[in-house]
Amino acid sequence: MMMVKFMVRWLLASTCVVQGFTARDQEQQRKQSHMRLEASVSRRDAVCSILLPGAIALPLLTIAPDVAVAFSNKISDKFDDRPKRRGPKPKDLGISKRVDMGGEEYQGLKNCGPAPNCFCSTDNQEDEPEHWIPAWTWPKDYDQERAFKELEELISAYKPGQGNIDGGGFEIQTSDAKSGYMYVQFEALKNGYIDDLELAIVPGRDGVQIRSSSRVGYLDFGVNAKRLNYIAKVLKEKGWDAVGVDLKTHPDYATQNGLA
């Protein structure tokens, strides 16, 4: 009986010791983890204070969305409370070396791709008949600089809301008559969709090359065609040879966008 009592006492004592060590170990681990966390935060604070003086390190790194400023010439503030889907600016705008569907390289503007929401005069007419449109040719007594200055004046006088499009306004982002390049952004009123328009002189090609394209979505419901036709009409009145988008020669575009 005495032996049994001794064994029970010994087992209980051992258990208490093990539990004691376990509890202390857990507490020590918590302390060490907390110290590591504090050290990590301190290091982060130090880096932030070096890279961003006066900044406060946050528990989680958050990246703010790219907020675009509405264009000042929009026709109404009615839909300002709606979320806008402007879409990111394409990274490969401008004149660059491109590759057509046949694998041939050429200098030109960004090609349109398959969606019926884009027109480009440097696309291959045979490969991309639904996207290709002719370049615009200025009057014979013009030179390049005069032509682009007139284009800038014309675009600056563009009427947001014409044809029930571009009610969100527009802005000329780049205009360089000497190099022969202009880049303009147009915005839809309700949802804030941004379309990109480029006018450019491309070495080896005659006239002003054109690209007008939507950033977001598959269809454009005729917006790019309406915009180009409006500008082309004004240019014709000034003596330019400027062909817009003829829906008869772009039947797939017209059908998919409900214009046929």
KADA-V79494 format. One record per backbone hydrogen bond with DSSP energy under -0.5 kcal/mol. CO is the residue of the C=O (numbers start at 0). NH is the residue of the N-H. If there is no record, write none. Layout:
# KADA-V79494
co=CO nh=NH
co=CO nh=NH
This chain:
# KADA-V79494
co=0 nh=4
co=1 nh=5
co=2 nh=6
co=3 nh=7
co=4 nh=8
co=5 nh=9
co=6 nh=10
co=7 nh=11
co=8 nh=12
co=9 nh=13
co=10 nh=14
co=11 nh=15
co=12 nh=16
co=13 nh=17
co=14 nh=18
co=15 nh=19
co=16 nh=20
co=17 nh=21
co=18 nh=22
co=19 nh=23
co=20 nh=24
co=21 nh=25
co=22 nh=26
co=23 nh=27
co=24 nh=28
co=25 nh=29
co=26 nh=30
co=27 nh=31
co=28 nh=32
co=29 nh=33
co=30 nh=34
co=31 nh=35
co=32 nh=36
co=33 nh=37
co=34 nh=38
co=35 nh=39
co=36 nh=40
co=37 nh=41
co=38 nh=42
co=39 nh=43
co=40 nh=44
co=41 nh=45
co=42 nh=46
co=43 nh=47
co=44 nh=48
co=45 nh=49
co=46 nh=50
co=47 nh=51
co=51 nh=54
co=59 nh=61
co=61 nh=63
co=64 nh=66
co=65 nh=67
co=70 nh=73
co=76 nh=79
co=78 nh=81
co=83 nh=85
co=85 nh=193
co=89 nh=92
co=95 nh=107
co=97 nh=105
co=99 nh=102
co=103 nh=99
co=105 nh=97
co=107 nh=95
co=114 nh=116
co=115 nh=219
co=116 nh=213
co=118 nh=211
co=119 nh=122
co=123 nh=127
co=127 nh=130
co=127 nh=131
co=130 nh=119
co=135 nh=207
co=136 nh=240
co=138 nh=141
co=142 nh=146
co=143 nh=147
co=144 nh=148
co=145 nh=149
co=146 nh=150
co=147 nh=151
co=148 nh=152
co=149 nh=153
co=150 nh=154
co=151 nh=155
co=152 nh=156
co=154 nh=157
co=157 nh=159
co=158 nh=161
co=160 nh=163
co=161 nh=164
co=164 nh=160
co=165 nh=168
co=166 nh=74
co=167 nh=70
co=168 nh=186
co=170 nh=172
co=170 nh=184
co=173 nh=182
co=175 nh=179
co=175 nh=180
co=179 nh=200
co=180 nh=175
co=181 nh=198
co=182 nh=172
co=182 nh=173
co=183 nh=196
co=184 nh=170
co=185 nh=194
co=186 nh=167
co=187 nh=191
co=190 nh=84
co=192 nh=187
co=193 nh=214
co=194 nh=185
co=195 nh=212
co=196 nh=183
co=197 nh=210
co=198 nh=181
co=199 nh=201
co=199 nh=208
co=200 nh=202
co=201 nh=204
co=206 nh=208
co=207 nh=135
co=208 nh=199
co=209 nh=120
co=210 nh=197
co=211 nh=118
co=212 nh=195
co=219 nh=222
co=221 nh=225
co=222 nh=226
co=223 nh=227
co=224 nh=228
co=225 nh=229
co=226 nh=230
co=227 nh=231
co=228 nh=232
co=229 nh=233
co=230 nh=234
co=231 nh=235
co=232 nh=236
co=233 nh=237
co=234 nh=237
co=234 nh=239
co=235 nh=238
co=239 nh=241
co=240 nh=136
co=240 nh=242
co=243 nh=245
co=244 nh=246
co=245 nh=248
co=245 nh=249
co=249 nh=253
co=250 nh=254
co=251 nh=255
co=252 nh=256
co=253 nh=258
co=253 nh=259
co=254 nh=257
